[in-house]
Structures are given as structure tokens and as C-alpha cells.
Amino acid sequence: MKAASIKVLKEELSHKTSNELLELCLSLARFKKENKELLTYLLFEAANEDQYIKEIKEEMDVLFLEINTKSFFYIRKSVRKILTSIKKYIRYSKKKTTEVELLLYFCLKLKQFKPSISKSSRLQNIYDTQMRLVKKAIEKLHEDLQFDYTSIIEEIESTF
């Protein structure tokens, strides 16, 4: 089965009643966990982006504490899993400030992580890649925010 384009879907949805739209949304939410998470964000979290960011940071703290530090293989695997979930949350939000905040916090947690990521070239590459993405995202923000976030980046890079 070939999926219809967004334009065609939008046109078809415009012909549906509010009850039919409600049923479609609920069936989407039942179908896949990611759809349910997106719907939850749109309904409950989107109005308060700061709280959303705070909750994700708290979740990140817990995930970093749970990492198995017996070998760099396990550390790398856990870090990739954390990064995947962060990217998913960023996709839900679609706001550059949220992206910058979450990726900066991820990089900070990675830099503070013991054992040091500098002992693993792969972990260091993950960190470097995310910092590049943060810098690219910062360029698209307002000048005042650019200055604030750039100073945070400098602080992270100079502290460790």
C-alpha cells in the first residue's frame, strides 16, 4: 500500500466531521507508541515548552545515572539510546531553542560523565557531532539567544 501525500491527506481530512477526526486521532494513537507520544506533546506539553525541556532533562539525568560503566561498549550503546530519545523529543517540538537546550545539556552530561569520554574516540565523535549540530542550530536563532548559547558552549568547552 502506497501512502498518500500530505496534500491529499489534508484535503480528505477537511471533509471529515469533528467526531470522525477524533476517532482517526485515537486510532493513530493506539497504533504506535510514537504517535501517542506526539499527541501527548501536542495536547499537554506544547503550551509550556520550559516545563517540557525540564522534564526531558530530568529523564536524561536518570538515564545517564543508569549507564553501565563496565566497558565503553555499554557506555556507547547507552549514550546512543539517550541521544535517540532526545532527537525524538526534538522532532516533536520543532523549536530550535528546544533543540539547542537539549543537545547542549546532553553534551554537558556527556562531558561530565565518568569515565571520561576522551578515552573513547567513538564517544568523543558523538560529542563533537552534537556540538556541531548545536552550533548550526544556534546560527538560526535571534542574536541575543545566539550570544547566550555561544557563551554556554564556550563555558562547556573550557571547563572540561
C-alpha positions, 0 to 999 in steps of 0.5 A, spaced: 500 500 500 502 506 497 501 512 502 498 518 500 501 525 500 500 530 505 496 534 500 491 529 499 491 527 506 489 534 508 484 535 503 480 528 505 481 530 512 477 537 511 471 533 509 471 529 515 466 531 521 469 533 528 467 526 531 470 522 525 477 526 526 477 524 533 476 517 532 482 517 526 486 521 532 485 515 537 486 510 532 493 513 530 494 513 537 493 506 539 497 504 533 504 506 535 507 508 541 510 514 537 504 517 535 501 517 542 507 520 544 506 526 539 499 527 541 501 527 548 506 533 546 501 536 542 495 536 547 499 537 554 506 539 553 506 544 547 503 550 551 509 550 556 515 548 552 520 550 559 516 545 563 517 540 557 525 541 556 525 540 564 522 534 564 526 531 558 532 533 562 530 530 568 529 523 564 536 524 561 539 525 568 536 518 570 538 515 564 545 517 564 545 515 572 543 508 569 549 507 564 553 501 565 560 503 566 563 496 565 566 497 558 565 503 553 561 498 549 555 499 554 557 506 555 556 507 547 550 503 546 547 507 552 549 514 550 546 512 543 539 510 546 539 517 550 541 521 544 535 517 540 530 519 545 532 526 545 532 527 537 525 524 538 523 529 543 526 534 538 522 532 532 516 533 536 517 540 538 520 543 532 523 549 536 530 550 535 531 553 542 528 546 544 533 543 540 539 547 542 537 546 550 537 539 549 543 537 545 547 542 549 545 539 556 546 532 553 553 534 551 554 537 558 552 530 561 556 527 556 562 531 558 561 530 565 560 523 565 565 518 568 569 515 565 571 520 561 569 520 554 576 522 551 578 515 552 573 513 547 574 516 540 567 513 538 564 517 544 568 523 543 565 523 535 558 523 538 560 529 542 563 533 537 557 531 532 552 534 537 556 540 538 556 541 531 549 540 530 548 545 536 552 550 533 548 550 526 542 550 530 544 556 534 546 560 527 538 560 526 536 563 532 535 571 534 542 574 536 541 575 543 539 567 544 545 566 539 550 570 544 547 566 550 548 559 547 555 561 544 557 563 551 554 556 554 558 552 549 564 556 550 563 555 558 562 547 556 568 547 552 573 550 557 571 547 563 572 540 561 
